Amino acid sequence: MKSPIVQHSLLLAALALTAGAAQAQQVIKLTAVSGHPPVFLWVKTLDEVFIPEVDKKLAAGGNKYKIEWTKAWGGTLVKLGSESKGVADGVADLGVVSTLFEAAKFPLQNVSYYTPFGSDRIDVVSKTIGDLQKSVPAMGDAWTKNGLVYLGGMALDSYHIWSKFPITKYEDLNGKKISAPGPSANWVRGTGAVGVAGSLNTYYEDIKSGVSDGAVVFTTGAAPAKLHEVAPYVTKVNFGSMFAGGIAINKSRFDRLPPEVQTAIREAGDAWTAQYATAQSALVEARVKEITAAGGKFSELSDAERKRWADVLSPVAKTWAADAQSKGLPANDVLAAYMASLISAGAKVPRDWSK
């Protein structure tokens, strides 16, 4: 049996080791935000994939660092469309930046929204934009210029139209008001419809109150927003999958983080990008079943009608590219590369917007 003095010494040594371990772990406080609520997949996976992945990697690295997370979803801290400014200004540390709603800051990232009737494959669109951001300096620099570090991106499943009335051809839209996010208003301009600015946060009430007669939206967003309750006719126009944004972190905050934490965050961003694309694709079929069971009426435009629709639109991509080019951006190169990538991946586009 050890003497009391030896036992006391061992106890002190154990306490010292415990205290040393506690002191060795550095707690870092980070606030994550999104203008959308967690009912939408990109926020849900930020919470359930990205954040746990960072924590897991830091724990696997020896628990030298621990993140204390504050989560502010649904516009409670930063409103939709203001995420890049909120993160860059330090109101939050990182979040989902919707490039769709911040086209002035991320013009080239919005190329998919100016090339409707493209690919419906989320993985193809995500990879194409991801590759362009690496190969076209102006695209990658857009994040840096806005005080951000890009961590991972998301594309949405193919857009269709939810409406109060059936659609079999584009002429059925004549005189109707259709809610559409940002540049997607161009997809109905020329059909006789009037585009109404809106977002997933506003579509339901806008349609219910008569502000609009329907909305251009994607299935996995329309289902949780319950648009089928006010717009039961779902016309599968297949405008294509669209790149909508990604996770970004405040650049000065990121640069001050220890290298191990930076690596964990970057790797978590890669994991989020991959898992989000897989989850989004898998969710589409389930959402269609939910909407159908709840009374939604699905129909699909023929290839011939899609071509008629695409051909009646103005050269929206060329107009967009010319404007961006006048500002010194290589939009023509981005447009040509984007369309070439979709076509090489097997997309049967009714109109090559780069021609």
C-alpha positions in Angstrom: 0.0 0.0 0.0 1.3 3.4 -1.0 2.1 5.9 1.8 -0.2 8.9 2.2 2.6 11.2 0.9 2.9 9.1 -2.3 -0.9 9.0 -2.8 -1.1 12.7 -2.4 1.7 13.3 -4.9 0.0 11.0 -7.4 -3.3 12.9 -6.9 -1.6 16.2 -7.4 0.1 14.9 -10.6 -3.3 13.6 -12.0 -4.9 17.0 -11.2 -2.1 18.8 -12.9 -2.4 16.6 -16.0 -6.2 17.2 -16.1 -5.7 21.0 -15.7 -3.1 21.0 -18.4 -5.4 19.1 -20.8 -8.2 21.6 -20.0 -5.9 24.5 -20.6 -4.6 23.0 -23.8 -8.0 22.9 -25.4 -8.8 26.2 -27.0 -12.5 27.1 -27.3 -13.3 29.1 -30.5 -16.7 30.8 -30.8 -18.3 30.8 -34.3 -21.8 32.0 -35.3 -23.4 30.4 -38.3 -26.4 32.0 -40.1 -28.9 31.6 -42.9 -31.7 33.7 -44.2 -33.8 30.6 -44.8 -35.2 28.4 -42.0 -33.9 24.8 -41.4 -36.9 23.3 -43.2 -34.9 23.8 -46.3 -32.2 21.2 -47.1 -29.2 23.6 -47.4 -29.8 24.9 -43.9 -30.6 21.5 -42.5 -27.4 20.0 -43.8 -25.4 23.0 -42.7 -26.6 22.2 -39.2 -26.6 18.4 -39.4 -23.6 17.8 -41.7 -21.2 20.7 -41.9 -21.1 21.6 -38.2 -20.8 18.1 -36.9 -18.2 17.3 -39.5 -16.0 20.2 -38.2 -16.5 19.0 -34.6 -15.6 15.4 -35.6 -12.4 16.4 -37.4 -11.2 18.6 -34.5 -12.0 15.8 -32.0 -10.1 13.3 -34.2 -7.1 15.7 -34.2 -6.7 15.4 -30.5 -9.3 17.9 -29.1 -6.8 20.7 -29.1 -9.5 23.0 -30.4 -13.3 23.1 -29.8 -15.9 25.2 -31.6 -18.7 26.7 -29.6 -21.4 27.2 -32.1 -24.2 29.8 -32.2 -26.8 29.1 -34.8 -29.1 31.7 -36.2 -31.4 30.4 -38.9 -34.4 31.8 -40.7 -33.2 35.4 -40.9 -33.1 35.8 -37.1 -29.7 37.5 -37.3 -29.0 38.1 -41.0 -31.8 38.5 -43.6 -32.1 36.6 -46.8 -30.0 38.3 -49.5 -27.8 40.0 -46.9 -25.8 37.0 -45.8 -22.6 38.0 -47.6 -22.6 41.4 -46.0 -23.5 40.1 -42.6 -20.7 37.6 -42.7 -18.2 40.0 -44.2 -19.1 42.7 -41.6 -18.6 40.2 -38.8 -22.3 40.1 -37.7 -21.8 36.4 -38.2 -18.8 34.2 -38.9 -20.1 32.0 -41.6 -23.3 31.0 -43.4 -25.1 30.1 -46.5 -24.6 32.9 -49.1 -27.4 32.9 -51.7 -25.6 34.1 -54.8 -28.9 34.0 -56.6 -30.1 37.0 -54.5 -26.7 38.7 -54.6 -26.1 38.8 -58.3 -24.4 42.2 -58.1 -21.6 40.7 -56.0 -21.5 37.3 -57.7 -22.5 38.0 -61.3 -20.6 35.1 -63.0 -21.9 32.6 -60.4 -25.4 33.2 -61.8 -24.6 31.9 -65.3 -27.0 28.9 -64.8 -29.9 31.3 -64.2 -29.3 32.9 -67.6 -29.2 29.5 -69.4 -32.6 27.9 -68.7 -33.6 24.5 -70.0 -30.2 23.2 -69.2 -29.2 20.0 -67.2 -31.5 18.7 -64.5 -28.6 16.9 -62.8 -27.6 18.6 -59.6 -24.2 17.0 -59.5 -23.3 18.2 -63.0 -24.3 21.8 -62.3 -22.5 21.8 -58.9 -19.3 20.4 -60.4 -19.4 22.7 -63.4 -19.6 25.8 -61.3 -17.1 24.5 -58.9 -14.6 23.8 -61.7 -15.2 27.3 -63.2 -14.6 29.0 -59.9 -11.2 27.3 -59.9 -10.3 27.9 -63.5 -11.7 31.4 -64.0 -10.0 33.8 -61.6 -12.8 36.4 -61.7 -15.2 33.8 -60.4 -13.0 32.7 -57.5 -12.0 36.3 -56.7 -15.6 37.4 -56.2 -15.7 35.7 -52.8 -12.3 37.2 -51.8 -13.3 40.7 -52.9 -16.4 40.5 -50.7 -14.4 39.5 -47.7 -15.3 35.8 -47.8 -13.7 32.4 -48.2 -15.8 30.0 -50.2 -16.2 26.6 -48.5 -18.6 24.7 -50.7 -21.5 25.1 -53.1 -25.0 24.0 -53.8 -27.2 23.5 -56.8 -31.0 23.2 -56.6 -33.0 20.5 -58.3 -34.7 21.4 -61.6 -37.2 24.3 -61.6 -40.8 23.9 -62.6 -44.0 26.0 -62.3 -46.5 25.7 -59.5 -49.7 27.5 -60.5 -53.4 28.0 -59.9 -54.2 26.9 -63.4 -53.1 24.1 -65.8 -50.3 24.7 -68.3 -49.8 22.7 -71.5 -48.0 25.4 -73.6 -46.3 28.6 -72.9 -49.3 30.6 -74.3 -51.3 29.5 -71.2 -49.2 32.0 -69.2 -50.4 35.0 -71.2 -51.6 37.7 -68.8 -50.7 35.7 -65.6 -48.5 36.9 -62.8 -45.7 34.5 -61.9 -43.5 34.8 -58.9 -39.8 34.2 -59.8 -36.5 34.7 -58.0 -34.1 37.2 -59.4 -33.1 36.5 -63.1 -35.5 33.5 -63.4 -38.1 36.1 -64.3 -36.5 36.0 -67.7 -37.8 32.4 -68.1 -41.4 33.7 -68.4 -40.7 37.0 -70.1 -41.8 36.6 -73.7 -44.5 34.2 -72.9 -47.0 36.9 -72.0 -46.6 36.4 -68.3 -45.6 39.1 -65.8 -42.7 38.3 -63.5 -43.2 39.1 -59.8 -40.2 39.3 -57.5 -40.2 36.9 -54.6 -38.6 34.0 -52.8 -39.5 30.8 -51.0 -40.2 33.0 -47.9 -42.9 34.9 -49.8 -44.4 32.6 -52.5 -47.2 31.0 -50.4 -48.7 34.3 -49.2 -48.2 36.0 -52.6 -50.1 33.3 -54.4 -52.8 33.0 -51.7 -53.4 36.7 -51.7 -53.4 37.1 -55.5 -50.2 39.0 -55.8 -49.2 36.2 -58.2 -50.9 33.3 -59.9 -48.0 30.9 -59.5 -44.3 30.5 -59.0 -41.2 29.3 -60.7 -39.6 27.0 -58.1 -37.9 23.7 -57.5 -39.6 20.6 -56.0 -37.6 20.3 -52.8 -38.2 23.9 -52.0 -41.9 23.9 -53.0 -42.9 21.0 -50.9 -41.8 22.3 -47.4 -43.3 25.7 -48.4 -46.6 23.8 -49.1 -47.1 25.7 -52.4 -49.4 22.9 -53.6 -52.0 24.1 -51.2 -52.4 27.4 -53.1 -51.0 26.4 -56.5 -52.0 22.7 -57.1 -51.0 22.5 -60.7 -47.3 21.5 -61.1 -46.0 21.7 -64.6 -42.7 20.0 -65.1 -41.2 22.6 -67.4 -37.7 21.4 -66.4 -35.8 24.7 -66.6 -32.9 22.8 -65.2 -30.8 22.6 -62.0 -29.4 25.9 -60.8 -26.3 26.9 -58.8 -27.7 29.0 -56.0 -24.8 29.7 -53.6 -22.8 28.1 -50.9 -21.2 28.2 -47.5 -18.7 31.0 -46.9 -16.8 32.3 -43.9 -15.5 35.7 -43.0 -12.0 35.9 -44.5 -10.3 37.8 -41.8 -11.8 35.5 -39.2 -10.8 32.5 -41.2 -7.2 33.8 -41.6 -6.8 34.1 -37.9 -7.9 30.6 -37.1 -5.3 27.9 -36.3 -4.2 25.9 -39.4 -5.8 22.7 -37.9 -9.2 24.5 -37.6 -8.9 26.0 -41.1 -8.3 22.5 -42.5 -11.2 21.0 -40.6 -13.5 23.7 -41.9 -12.4 23.3 -45.5 -12.8 19.6 -45.4 -16.2 19.9 -43.8 -17.2 22.2 -46.7 -16.2 19.5 -49.2 -18.2 16.9 -47.2 -21.2 19.2 -47.1 -21.1 19.9 -50.9 -21.0 16.2 -51.7 -23.6 15.1 -49.1 -25.9 18.0 -50.0 -26.0 17.1 -53.7 -26.7 13.4 -52.9 -29.4 14.3 -50.4 -31.0 16.9 -52.7 -31.2 14.4 -55.6 -32.7 11.7 -53.4 -35.2 14.0 -51.9 -36.9 15.0 -55.2 -38.7 11.7 -55.7 -40.0 11.7 -52.1 -41.2 15.3 -52.4 -43.1 14.5 -55.6 -44.9 11.7 -53.7 -45.7 14.0 -50.8 -47.1 16.7 -53.1 -49.2 14.2 -55.1 -50.6 12.6 -52.0 -51.6 16.1 -50.8 -53.5 16.9 -54.0 -50.8 18.3 -56.3 -51.5 17.6 -60.0 -48.3 16.9 -62.0 -48.0 17.2 -65.7 -44.9 17.4 -68.0 -44.2 19.5 -71.0 -43.1 17.6 -74.1 -39.6 18.2 -75.6 -41.3 20.0 -78.5 -43.1 22.4 -76.2 -39.9 23.0 -74.2 -38.1 23.9 -77.4 -41.0 26.3 -78.4 -40.7 27.9 -75.0 -36.9 28.2 -75.1 -37.0 29.7 -78.6 -39.6 32.4 -77.8 -37.4 33.8 -75.0 -35.0 36.7 -75.8 -31.2 35.9 -75.9 -31.1 36.3 -72.1 -27.6 34.7 -71.8 -26.1 36.9 -74.5 -27.6 40.0 -72.9 -26.3 39.0 -69.5 -22.8 38.2 -70.9 -22.6 41.5 -72.9 -23.4 43.5 -69.7 -20.9 41.6 -67.7 -18.2 41.9 -70.4 -18.7 45.7 -70.4 -17.7 45.6 -66.7 -14.5 43.8 -67.5 -15.7 40.3 -66.6 -15.0 37.3 -68.8 -18.7 36.3 -69.1 -18.5 35.1 -72.7 -15.8 32.6 -71.7 -17.9 31.5 -68.7 -21.0 31.1 -70.8 -19.3 29.1 -73.5 -17.6 26.9 -70.9 -20.8 26.3 -69.0 -22.8 25.3 -72.0 -20.0 23.1 -73.3 -19.8 21.3 -70.0 -23.5 20.6 -69.8 -23.6 19.3 -73.3 -20.5 17.1 -72.8 -22.2 15.7 -69.7 -25.1 14.5 -71.8 -27.7 17.3 -71.4 -30.1 17.6 -74.3 -30.5 21.4 -74.4 -33.2 22.7 -76.6 -31.2 25.9 -77.1 -27.5 26.5 -76.8 -27.4 30.0 -75.2 -23.7 30.6 -76.1 -24.5 30.6 -79.9 
